[in-house]
Amino acid sequence: MLLLVTGCLLIGLISGYYGWSLAVGLALYLAWTLKQLLRLHEWLRLHQPDEAPPDGYGLWGEVFDSIYHLQRRDQRVRGRLQAVIDRVQESTAALKDAVIMLDSEGNLEWWNRAAETLLGLKTPQDSGQPVTNLVRHPRFKEYFEQDNYAEPLEIPSPTNDRLRIQLYITRYGNNEHLMLVRDVTRIHQLEQMRKDFVANVSHELRTPLTVICGYLETLLDNVEEVNPRWSRALQQMQQQGGRMQTLLNDLLLLAKLEATDYPSDNQPVPIDELLQIIVEDAQELSGPKQQAITLEADPAIQLKGSEAELRSAFSNLVFNAVKYTPEQGRIHVRWWGDEQGAHLSVRDSGIGIDSKHLPRLTERFYRVDSSRNSNTGGTGLGLAIVKHVLLRHRARMEISSVPGHGSTFTCHFAPAQVVRARVSNRDE
């Protein structure tokens, strides 16, 4: 630029036209600059990965070289990223479990080969489709829309009813979804074998145990005629026989609850009346303990479900509170509803439970204190029955307890299970 201006000034000095000399010089400089811009545009438009930049001089040569180096560096970064993506896709494609990526609306973005086998997805026509349109199971639609993925969902495979799949959904990124699908057919079959075994053994033991208890009752009625020294032994045998009958009844009830997902008699149940009967029975069970059992129930909140199953679950919770609450203790039963659904809480002032036992309380035969359980005559199946009844009614249980300060068992029912009744019509 300095050379150009100097040359123009010299020409102007010789010719005497300084203005025209500078104008012509700047016009030539602009023409050269425009030419370089056109060369840069043409190179960028037709640029190939390994094509060198056009030759340039001065500032334009540095511009060409800088852009070329930036492009090469960008290509190397893209190459590394693409290699990582290819590696991830190859590894996920080799998985036996299905991996599905969904956007924030639940539309399909990407999936591996296992998803085509387990869910029947087709490439590429299913891309962008809502996953609820392709996995047409009512429980999956409910599970996906509830936005609570703490527990996995187990359903039959859309491609084969004999296959059982388990789905896990995790949120990531910008409210997107990552869904993992696992084939659990073998585990399901083993679990079904266990259920059938327990149900069959319980059913087969029921008849001989009934006969034994019947003869024991007959012997106790005539123990004076047989031998008075046998009285204590016969009483203990009858007591243990009664415990075995209770255990078998609970096992058979569990087998019945596990047989289906939904209760057959899905009708509105007046929970306030049901709880009133349970509380009266609990007061009789309390007997000489003189416990203060109170009930607070909203009569306008009803539940769709099986009254017999709900009675079994709620009575288990209330009777457990009676068993493990000391004399003159307090037990409060509350039933209410809000925007999140309906809720039942049973709060007692009993001995409480250590926090390490809470996650396993609903397991079959799990005993926090075996000696305590034997003294109260429990089977260790009460809370397992409660858990399965709640699962069948699309509910969950929350347990909070402090040793020495009592426990609170709260059942949360989804809004879909709640029926709001008109109290005036019911009273009439």
ROMARNU-132154 format. One record per residue (C-alpha): x, y, z. Coordinates in pm, 1 decimal. Layout:
NODE        x        y        z
NODE        X        Y        Z
...
//
This chain:
NODE        x        y        z
NODE      0.0      0.0      0.0
NODE    284.7    238.7     85.2
NODE    458.1    155.0   -243.1
NODE    136.4    216.3   -434.9
NODE     76.0    553.4   -266.7
NODE    442.2    651.9   -317.7
NODE    429.5    557.6   -686.8
NODE    105.8    752.7   -735.3
NODE    256.3   1060.7   -569.8
NODE    565.2   1040.4   -797.7
NODE    346.1   1014.1  -1107.5
NODE    138.6   1306.3   -980.6
NODE    458.5   1509.7   -921.9
NODE    572.5   1444.2  -1277.2
NODE    232.4   1494.9  -1440.8
NODE     99.7   1754.2  -1200.7
NODE   -228.4   1555.7  -1145.0
NODE   -203.4   1430.5   -787.4
NODE   -575.2   1357.4   -745.6
NODE   -610.8   1158.1  -1065.6
NODE   -294.7    965.2   -992.6
NODE   -419.5    862.0   -646.7
NODE   -764.9    775.4   -787.0
NODE   -619.3    551.1  -1056.6
NODE   -385.3    385.0   -807.5
NODE   -666.2    314.8   -559.7
NODE   -884.6    182.1   -842.6
NODE   -612.5    -63.0   -940.6
NODE   -573.5   -167.4   -576.0
NODE   -947.5   -225.9   -538.4
NODE   -954.2   -427.7   -860.0
NODE   -669.6   -645.9   -733.1
NODE   -847.5   -688.9   -396.1
NODE  -1172.0   -783.9   -570.7
NODE   -981.8  -1040.2   -775.7
NODE   -838.9  -1195.2   -457.9
NODE  -1187.7  -1209.4   -302.6
NODE  -1320.4  -1384.6   -612.1
NODE  -1031.4  -1636.7   -595.6
NODE  -1105.8  -1697.7   -224.9
NODE  -1476.7  -1744.2   -295.2
NODE  -1408.2  -1985.7   -581.5
NODE  -1163.6  -2186.3   -370.3
NODE  -1406.7  -2212.4    -78.1
NODE  -1692.5  -2307.6   -311.7
NODE  -1500.7  -2581.7   -491.9
NODE  -1273.1  -2673.1   -204.9
NODE  -1163.2  -3036.2   -181.1
NODE  -1021.2  -3187.0    142.1
NODE   -661.3  -3201.0     17.0
NODE   -665.7  -2906.4   -224.1
NODE   -407.5  -2640.7   -145.5
NODE   -513.2  -2274.4   -130.1
NODE   -448.1  -2045.9   -428.2
NODE   -124.3  -1853.2   -443.0
NODE   -136.9  -1511.7   -286.5
NODE     91.9  -1226.5   -195.8
NODE    112.3  -1009.5    112.6
NODE   -190.4   -998.7    336.1
NODE   -401.0  -1216.3    106.5
NODE   -142.5  -1490.5    108.9
NODE   -156.8  -1498.0    489.1
NODE   -538.6  -1507.1    475.4
NODE   -532.1  -1803.8    235.8
NODE   -282.6  -1991.9    451.0
NODE   -470.1  -1920.7    777.8
NODE   -800.2  -2042.8    636.3
NODE   -630.9  -2352.2    496.4
NODE   -473.0  -2438.4    834.4
NODE   -802.9  -2383.5   1015.0
NODE   -978.3  -2616.8    773.2
NODE   -713.2  -2886.1    815.2
NODE   -738.5  -2861.7   1193.5
NODE  -1118.5  -2878.7   1174.5
NODE  -1090.8  -3189.0    955.5
NODE   -865.9  -3359.3   1207.9
NODE  -1107.7  -3277.6   1494.6
NODE  -1401.2  -3402.3   1290.6
NODE  -1212.2  -3717.7   1208.2
NODE  -1145.9  -3789.9   1574.0
NODE  -1508.5  -3721.7   1666.7
NODE  -1634.4  -3940.2   1384.0
NODE  -1402.6  -4219.4   1496.4
NODE  -1547.3  -4195.6   1848.9
NODE  -1902.8  -4197.6   1712.6
NODE  -1827.8  -4496.8   1490.4
NODE  -1670.4  -4678.1   1784.5
NODE  -1974.5  -4612.9   2004.6
NODE  -2213.2  -4722.8   1731.7
NODE  -2013.5  -5041.1   1667.6
NODE  -2005.5  -5128.5   2037.6
NODE  -2376.6  -5061.0   2088.7
NODE  -2461.8  -5251.8   1772.6
NODE  -2282.3  -5554.6   1918.7
NODE  -2491.1  -5542.7   2237.7
NODE  -2763.3  -5800.7   2290.5
NODE  -2962.6  -5534.0   2473.4
NODE  -3150.0  -5276.7   2270.1
NODE  -3042.0  -4912.2   2290.3
NODE  -3284.2  -4645.0   2166.5
NODE  -3229.4  -4269.1   2163.5
NODE  -3542.2  -4051.4   2181.5
NODE  -3584.0  -3676.6   2162.6
NODE  -3764.3  -3470.2   2425.3
NODE  -4101.6  -3551.2   2263.3
NODE  -4040.9  -3926.6   2260.9
NODE  -3964.8  -3954.5   1887.7
NODE  -3710.4  -4208.3   1763.3
NODE  -3368.3  -4070.0   1673.1
NODE  -3136.9  -4372.9   1668.1
NODE  -3136.2  -4740.7   1769.5
NODE  -2912.2  -5045.2   1739.8
NODE  -2980.6  -5378.7   1573.3
NODE  -3108.5  -5543.5   1891.8
NODE  -3394.9  -5291.3   1900.7
NODE  -3514.2  -5425.5   1565.9
NODE  -3529.3  -5776.4   1713.6
NODE  -3684.2  -5694.6   2051.7
NODE  -3915.3  -5406.7   1952.9
NODE  -3960.1  -5461.9   1579.7
NODE  -3822.3  -5121.0   1477.6
NODE  -3750.1  -5075.7   1108.1
NODE  -3473.7  -4868.9    952.9
NODE  -3515.4  -4601.5    819.2
NODE  -3894.0  -4566.6    798.9
NODE  -3948.0  -4557.4   1176.1
NODE  -3705.0  -4271.1   1230.2
NODE  -3884.7  -3969.7   1376.1
NODE  -4191.0  -4172.5   1478.1
NODE  -4325.5  -4153.4   1838.2
NODE  -4214.3  -4460.4   2029.0
NODE  -4562.1  -4499.4   2182.3
NODE  -4701.5  -4553.9   1831.0
NODE  -4462.8  -4844.3   1769.8
NODE  -4470.3  -5011.4   2114.2
NODE  -4845.6  -5047.1   2148.4
NODE  -4882.8  -5172.3   2502.1
NODE  -5110.0  -4984.9   2746.0
NODE  -4865.9  -5023.4   3034.4
NODE  -4578.3  -4885.1   2826.6
NODE  -4777.8  -4577.9   2723.6
NODE  -4872.7  -4517.4   3086.1
NODE  -4514.8  -4577.2   3201.0
NODE  -4364.5  -4341.4   2941.6
NODE  -4610.3  -4058.9   3006.5
NODE  -4593.1  -4072.3   3386.6
NODE  -4236.1  -3935.0   3375.0
NODE  -4123.3  -4148.8   3670.1
NODE  -3862.7  -4403.5   3566.4
NODE  -3728.6  -4511.8   3906.6
NODE  -3842.2  -4870.6   3842.6
NODE  -3812.0  -5066.7   3515.8
NODE  -4113.6  -5189.9   3322.7
NODE  -4160.4  -5550.7   3215.5
NODE  -4395.8  -5627.1   2924.6
NODE  -4426.1  -5882.8   2640.8
NODE  -4221.9  -5807.3   2331.2
NODE  -4420.8  -5644.8   2045.9
NODE  -4261.5  -5889.6   1802.2
NODE  -4322.0  -6211.0   1999.4
NODE  -4561.1  -6263.1   2291.0
NODE  -4340.5  -6543.6   2424.4
NODE  -4055.6  -6299.5   2484.0
NODE  -4051.3  -6083.3   2797.3
NODE  -3861.0  -5756.5   2783.5
NODE  -3759.3  -5512.7   3055.6
NODE  -3735.7  -5142.4   2974.3
NODE  -3522.8  -4878.6   3146.3
NODE  -3558.5  -4510.4   3058.4
NODE  -3306.9  -4241.9   3155.3
NODE  -3318.3  -3870.4   3084.0
NODE  -3009.6  -3695.1   2952.2
NODE  -2901.8  -3383.9   2764.9
NODE  -3181.6  -3143.7   2671.6
NODE  -3463.9  -3349.7   2828.0
NODE  -3396.1  -3635.1   2583.4
NODE  -3453.4  -4004.3   2660.5
NODE  -3222.7  -4304.4   2649.7
NODE  -3414.7  -4632.9   2656.7
NODE  -3251.6  -4968.4   2726.2
NODE  -3442.8  -5289.0   2652.8
NODE  -3332.7  -5626.3   2786.5
NODE  -3458.2  -5976.3   2712.7
NODE  -3561.3  -6125.3   3049.8
NODE  -3753.7  -6424.0   2916.1
NODE  -3533.4  -6674.7   3099.0
NODE  -3561.2  -6486.8   3428.2
NODE  -3936.2  -6456.0   3379.7
NODE  -3966.6  -6829.3   3317.8
NODE  -3767.1  -6908.7   3630.8
NODE  -3979.7  -6667.4   3831.7
NODE  -4292.8  -6826.8   3690.3
NODE  -4162.2  -7170.8   3785.6
NODE  -4104.7  -7045.6   4139.2
NODE  -4454.7  -6900.7   4157.6
NODE  -4609.6  -7222.5   4024.2
NODE  -4405.5  -7431.2   4264.8
NODE  -4507.7  -7224.8   4567.0
NODE  -4871.3  -7216.9   4460.0
NODE  -4886.1  -7591.2   4390.7
NODE  -4707.9  -7688.2   4712.7
NODE  -4927.2  -7453.2   4915.5
NODE  -5239.4  -7596.2   4755.3
NODE  -5127.6  -7956.5   4808.5
NODE  -5039.7  -7893.2   5174.7
NODE  -5368.8  -7726.7   5248.0
NODE  -5579.6  -8044.1   5248.0
NODE  -5357.3  -8262.9   5472.7
NODE  -5303.4  -7970.1   5709.1
NODE  -5679.2  -7919.1   5736.9
NODE  -5718.9  -8287.0   5825.1
NODE  -5442.5  -8269.2   6087.5
NODE  -5589.5  -7957.5   6247.8
NODE  -5932.2  -8117.4   6250.4
NODE  -5806.5  -8424.8   6436.0
NODE  -5611.1  -8203.5   6678.0
NODE  -5925.8  -8009.2   6755.5
NODE  -6113.1  -8335.8   6817.3
NODE  -5838.8  -8460.8   7048.5
NODE  -5837.3  -8133.0   7242.6
NODE  -6212.3  -8156.4   7292.8
NODE  -6166.6  -8504.7   7443.1
NODE  -5821.0  -8469.2   7598.4
NODE  -5947.3  -8559.6   7945.2
NODE  -6067.9  -8892.8   7815.6
NODE  -5746.0  -8961.4   7624.6
NODE  -5464.2  -8847.4   7853.8
NODE  -5452.2  -8511.1   8039.0
NODE  -5073.4  -8500.8   8008.5
NODE  -5110.1  -8450.1   7633.3
NODE  -5307.5  -8126.6   7671.5
NODE  -5011.2  -7887.4   7646.4
NODE  -4857.0  -8075.6   7354.0
NODE  -5187.4  -8081.7   7164.7
NODE  -5242.9  -7711.2   7226.0
NODE  -4899.6  -7625.7   7090.8
NODE  -4956.5  -7848.4   6789.2
NODE  -5288.4  -7677.9   6721.9
NODE  -5127.5  -7334.1   6757.3
NODE  -4848.8  -7417.8   6512.8
NODE  -5099.1  -7577.7   6278.0
NODE  -5296.3  -7255.0   6279.0
NODE  -4980.9  -7061.0   6193.4
NODE  -4910.9  -7296.7   5904.0
NODE  -5265.5  -7250.4   5775.2
NODE  -5222.3  -6873.1   5790.3
NODE  -4891.8  -6902.8   5606.1
NODE  -5045.4  -7119.2   5333.4
NODE  -5338.7  -6878.8   5294.6
NODE  -5095.7  -6587.8   5253.5
NODE  -4888.7  -6780.5   4999.2
NODE  -5199.4  -6869.5   4800.1
NODE  -5312.2  -6506.3   4811.6
NODE  -4972.7  -6393.9   4682.3
NODE  -4989.2  -6648.8   4400.8
NODE  -5333.3  -6516.3   4306.9
NODE  -5211.7  -6156.6   4309.5
NODE  -4913.0  -6241.3   4089.3
NODE  -5124.5  -6427.3   3835.1
NODE  -5262.7  -6110.7   3671.5
NODE  -5164.2  -5744.6   3639.9
NODE  -5502.1  -5588.5   3707.3
NODE  -5777.4  -5681.6   3955.8
NODE  -6077.5  -5845.1   3789.2
NODE  -6335.8  -5643.9   3984.2
NODE  -6218.4  -5292.4   3901.6
NODE  -6503.7  -5097.9   4063.3
NODE  -6518.2  -4778.2   4275.7
NODE  -6456.7  -4864.6   4641.1
NODE  -6569.5  -4634.9   4928.1
NODE  -6241.0  -4626.5   5115.9
NODE  -6373.5  -4431.9   5415.3
NODE  -6625.4  -4706.5   5496.1
NODE  -6363.3  -4975.5   5440.6
NODE  -6117.5  -4803.6   5675.0
NODE  -6387.6  -4756.0   5939.5
NODE  -6442.3  -5133.2   5951.4
NODE  -6066.9  -5201.0   5961.9
NODE  -6015.7  -4952.1   6245.6
NODE  -6296.4  -5114.1   6446.5
NODE  -6132.0  -5454.4   6397.8
NODE  -5796.4  -5304.7   6497.9
NODE  -5950.8  -5166.2   6815.4
NODE  -6068.6  -5515.7   6907.4
NODE  -5724.3  -5656.8   6824.9
NODE  -5565.1  -5395.3   7049.7
NODE  -5772.0  -5519.7   7344.2
NODE  -5601.1  -5454.1   7677.2
NODE  -5328.0  -5237.7   7520.5
NODE  -5570.4  -4942.3   7529.0
NODE  -5415.7  -4785.9   7219.1
NODE  -5558.2  -4463.5   7078.5
NODE  -5655.8  -4545.5   6718.1
NODE  -5791.9  -4249.3   6520.8
NODE  -5924.0  -4225.5   6165.7
NODE  -5935.9  -3925.7   5931.8
NODE  -6090.0  -4015.3   5594.6
NODE  -6232.5  -3804.9   5311.9
NODE  -6560.3  -3972.8   5204.6
NODE  -6547.8  -3803.8   4863.5
NODE  -6230.2  -3989.1   4759.7
NODE  -6286.0  -4340.7   4625.1
NODE  -6061.0  -4586.5   4442.3
NODE  -6111.4  -4803.1   4136.1
NODE  -6005.8  -5155.3   4223.8
NODE  -6082.8  -5470.5   4417.4
NODE  -6238.1  -5412.2   4758.7
NODE  -6115.9  -5750.4   4888.1
NODE  -5756.6  -5682.2   4783.4
NODE  -5759.1  -5328.1   4922.3
NODE  -5907.2  -5455.5   5247.8
NODE  -5626.1  -5712.4   5275.3
NODE  -5354.9  -5451.5   5210.8
NODE  -5493.5  -5180.2   5438.1
NODE  -5571.8  -5419.7   5722.3
NODE  -5214.7  -5554.6   5705.3
NODE  -5077.6  -5203.2   5754.9
NODE  -5316.5  -5114.2   6038.7
NODE  -5283.8  -5448.8   6219.3
NODE  -4903.6  -5430.5   6196.6
NODE  -4922.1  -5089.3   6363.8
NODE  -5129.7  -5242.2   6643.4
NODE  -4887.9  -5533.1   6690.2
NODE  -4572.6  -5321.4   6708.4
NODE  -4709.7  -5028.7   6909.3
NODE  -4679.2  -5055.6   7290.1
NODE  -4960.6  -5010.4   7540.0
NODE  -5140.7  -4674.7   7533.7
NODE  -4961.4  -4589.9   7210.9
NODE  -5109.0  -4380.0   6930.1
NODE  -5208.5  -4492.8   6580.7
NODE  -5343.9  -4247.8   6324.3
NODE  -5495.8  -4356.4   5992.7
NODE  -5549.5  -4085.9   5731.2
NODE  -5705.8  -4100.2   5384.1
NODE  -5699.6  -3791.1   5160.2
NODE  -5662.4  -3674.7   4801.3
NODE  -5482.8  -3397.4   4614.1
NODE  -5352.0  -3314.3   4266.4
NODE  -5105.1  -3606.4   4278.5
NODE  -5382.0  -3861.7   4345.3
NODE  -5503.0  -4030.2   4664.1
NODE  -5299.4  -4121.7   4970.4
NODE  -5331.9  -4347.0   5274.3
NODE  -5098.5  -4308.2   5571.4
NODE  -5074.6  -4526.1   5881.8
NODE  -4864.8  -4358.9   6150.6
NODE  -4785.8  -4523.0   6484.3
NODE  -4577.7  -4447.1   6791.9
NODE  -4427.4  -4796.0   6805.1
NODE  -4074.0  -4927.0   6834.1
NODE  -3973.3  -4811.4   6484.9
NODE  -3746.1  -4974.8   6228.7
NODE  -3379.5  -4910.5   6154.2
NODE  -3320.3  -4742.2   5816.9
NODE  -3103.1  -5028.8   5688.2
NODE  -3407.0  -5260.4   5691.8
NODE  -3647.6  -5030.4   5504.9
NODE  -3549.0  -5125.7   5144.4
NODE  -3612.5  -5495.9   5215.2
NODE  -3929.9  -5477.4   5422.7
NODE  -4156.1  -5584.4   5134.9
NODE  -3950.7  -5897.5   5057.6
NODE  -4110.2  -6230.9   5134.4
NODE  -4022.6  -6373.4   5475.6
NODE  -3784.9  -6085.9   5550.3
NODE  -3768.9  -6038.3   5928.3
NODE  -3629.2  -5732.3   6096.9
NODE  -3629.8  -5916.4   6428.4
NODE  -3711.1  -6286.3   6413.1
NODE  -3791.3  -6305.0   6781.2
NODE  -4030.8  -6011.5   6756.4
NODE  -4197.4  -6165.8   6455.3
NODE  -4248.5  -6497.0   6625.4
NODE  -4398.3  -6330.3   6931.3
NODE  -4653.6  -6147.3   6720.9
NODE  -4737.8  -6455.6   6515.5
NODE  -4661.8  -6299.7   6177.6
NODE  -4579.7  -6492.8   5860.9
NODE  -4341.3  -6238.8   5708.1
NODE  -4569.3  -6205.0   5405.0
NODE  -4793.9  -5915.9   5509.9
NODE  -4595.0  -5633.5   5350.3
NODE  -4525.5  -5847.9   5043.1
NODE  -4903.5  -5879.1   4999.1
NODE  -4938.4  -5503.3   5043.9
NODE  -4671.8  -5442.6   4778.9
NODE  -4840.6  -5666.6   4520.6
NODE  -5185.9  -5522.0   4586.6
NODE  -5047.7  -5171.3   4537.3
NODE  -4871.5  -5273.0   4215.1
NODE  -5198.3  -5411.2   4079.7
NODE  -5368.1  -5081.5   4165.0
NODE  -5089.9  -4868.6   4007.7
NODE  -4969.4  -4741.5   4344.1
NODE  -4650.1  -4730.7   4544.5
NODE  -4560.6  -4738.6   4913.5
NODE  -4331.4  -4502.9   5102.2
NODE  -4191.4  -4603.2   5442.6
NODE  -4035.8  -4370.8   5696.4
NODE  -3934.3  -4478.1   6044.7
NODE  -3715.4  -4373.6   6336.4
NODE  -3621.9  -4636.2   6597.9
NODE  -3801.6  -4557.1   6921.9
NODE  -4028.9  -4294.7   6762.6
NODE  -4263.0  -4499.3   6545.3
NODE  -4318.7  -4559.2   6174.0
NODE  -4529.7  -4415.9   5893.2
NODE  -4645.0  -4625.3   5596.6
NODE  -4787.3  -4415.1   5313.3
NODE  -4957.1  -4552.0   5000.6
NODE  -4973.3  -4321.5   4697.1
NODE  -5236.4  -4391.5   4428.8
NODE  -5220.1  -4235.9   4081.2
NODE  -5492.1  -3988.0   3977.1
NODE  -5618.5  -4238.2   3718.0
NODE  -5725.5  -4472.7   4001.8
NODE  -5914.1  -4203.5   4193.6
NODE  -6291.2  -4156.4   4174.8
NODE  -6442.6  -3846.9   4333.3
NODE  -6789.2  -3927.5   4466.5
NODE  -7072.6  -3691.3   4553.3
NODE  -7114.1  -3732.5   4926.5
NODE  -7472.3  -3606.0   4931.6
NODE  -7587.0  -3866.1   4678.0
NODE  -7405.9  -4142.8   4865.4
NODE  -7566.4  -4044.6   5195.9
NODE  -7910.2  -4050.5   5038.5
//
